[in-house]
Amino acid sequence: MTDIIKSILAINPNAIVRVTDEDIKNIVWLNNTTPIAEKDILAKQKELKTAFDAKEYQRKRVNEYPPIGDQLDALYHGGVFPKEMTDILKAIKDKYPKG
């Protein structure tokens, strides 16, 4: 679950608060921060959780994709890049050849 402070800061990025035991009833509003209604914090918390859950596939994919350098190298060798990019990459590869 998205924590309470993250939810509060999503509503008011300038809020200064302290929350004890991740309990919505234990919020201390500091430095004259205007309190936010519990219902609004809970609604934002639910919204952030929904957005987080919707991107689970991204978190699962990221660890299984090959490194971006390998992906780009495959595109380069596959002739997929536009000529301008291929020329730039070839110049760098020629400047710094493999061992």
N, C-alpha and C positions, 0 to 999 in steps of 0.2 A: 504494500500500500504506500502511496505517496505520503511523505511525512507532512505534518501540519505546517512547519515553518516554510517548506517549499511551496505549499499551497498559499500561505499568506503572502509570500514574496511574489508569487505569480499575480496576485491581486494588487499588491502595493510593494513594488521593488525597494522602496525606501523605508519600509517598516522595520522597526527595531523591537524585537520581542524575545521572550524566553518562554520555553515550553517545558514543563516537567513531565517526565514519563510518557511523552507523546500523547498526552491527554488534553483534549479540546477544552476541558474545564480548568486546566492549569496553565493558562496563557497569561503572561505578564507583559503588558504593553509598556515599552520603555521610551524615554526621550520624547514624550508628548505624541507618540504615534497614535493616530485615531484608531480605536478598536474596530475590528471587522466582525460582523455578526457571525455566530457559529454556523448558521445555515449557509451563509455565503462561502465560508471556509470549506465546509463539507461538500458543497456543490463543486467548488473548484478542485477539491481533492479527487472527487469522482471523475471530473472532466480530465484531469491530468492522468489518472489511472487508465482511463479509456484510451487516451492518446498513446500512453506507454504500451498498453497491451496490443494496440493496433500495429505496433512496429516490432512485435516479437520476431517476425520473420527476418527483419533486418539484423537483429542481434544474433540470430542463429546462422545466417548466411555469412556474416563478416568473418567468422573464424574458419570457414571452409573455402572461401575464395582464395585463389593464389595471390601472392603479393602483387600490388599494383604495377610494380616494375616488370614482373613476369607477364602480366596481362598486356601492358603496353608493348613489350618486346615481341610478343606473339602477333600483335596487330601490325607492328612494323614489318616483321618478316613475312607476314601474310599479305602484305601489299595493300592494307586497308586504309592507311593514312593518305590524306591529300598530298600531292607532290611537294607543296611548300613545307609541310611538316617532315616529310621523308628527307628532304634536303637538309633541314636543320639537324635532324637526328643523325644523318649520315656524316655530316661535317663534324659533329661531336664524337661519333664513333671513330672516324678517321683520325681525329686529333688525339684520342686516347684509345689506341687499339688494345685488344686483349693480349695479355702477357706474351 
